[in-house]
Amino acid sequence: MSTLRFDDRVAVITGAGRGLGREYALLLAARGARVVVNDSGGSLTGDGTDAAPAHEVVREICAAGGQAVASTDSVATAAGGRAIIDTAVDNFGRIDILIHNAGTVRRGSLKELSYEDFEAVLDVHLRGAFHVVRPAFPLMCAAGYGRIVLTSSIGGLYGNHEVANYGVAKAGLIGLSNVAALEGAADGVRCNVIVPSAVTRMAEGIDTSAYPPMGPELVAPTVGWLTHETCSVTGEIFVAIGGRVAKAVIAETPGVYRPSWTIEDVAENVDGIRDLADAVIFPVVPDGHRDHILYSFGMADARSNRAGAQHG
Ligand code: NAD
């Protein structure tokens, strides 16, 4: 296969001053993209600001012959999000790729987590996604082209201890991605979710000594493909962890149909309700929402048709 390049493409990457985002920025820039390296700096908890990480990545890209500009605005406000997208338009005249990757962590058990820590994490991950998607999406639709990648987490799929804020935000991003995929489909805008895992500063305090190699360079190619024009999927969730690249799905059991239910009926049928054999998946695009409803109604119709046939 010939090298997949990003010539003439403009990419905005939030949280690109460190860790995974930095790796995405270096990869896309090395393949010809002009990159807005956004990062407000600051600590893992999101306290403080530091312009150095974004500027350092821009320096690295330019030193290697690439093109990039720094943006130190925060994704946590609507004004910051708009300024980040404006940086792409003002400097490069367009936006083709948006990777929302910025992230912070504030830990606390559900019994103790403060509202401040809950909101602060949602502001960066979930509202932050909306703050950049909202101004970028109409531009992409008008141009008839766009690639968006939003960043979820294992904690968004399966939860994790002491991060209710993070789990909520990372699950919510899947909802935003689904809607962007649906509403962007007719205009050539594709949106997918990455569930990355890599040893970055986010692994601080975790014993990673038994981990397999888990650098950000094992995640970046998947995000690179999801942002490339050859990316053929939308509304999907890709996983990249320790060299394993996979797709995560929301699946349903076929379920049990009855024309009426009691609590006891649910109890008696719970094994069938939960039986994952013949599980069904409704792809978001073209219309998982409708397909879910039609599948469900189809079971009722099949029953009433059978009953009608028996009586007829
Ligand atoms: P990181 O801390 O190395 O990088 C995150 C970057 O986001 C930092 O440079 C930080 O300054 C920046 N940032 C924070 N708040 C910002 C804001 N308001 N505006 C702009 N920039 C801001 O962490 P990472 O591991 O590279 O994480 C990147 C993304 O991947 C995050 O969304 C994280 O939740 C997600 N993720 C990471 C892992 C992992 O294993 N590292 C696992 C699951 C999900």
Residues whose N, C-alpha, C, O or C-beta is under 5 A from the ligand:
A	BS01	NAD	G15 G17 R18 G19 L20 G21 N38 D39 S40 G41 G42 D73 S74 V75 A76 N101 A102 G103 T104 V124 T151 S152 S153 I154 P196 S197 A198 T200 R201 M202
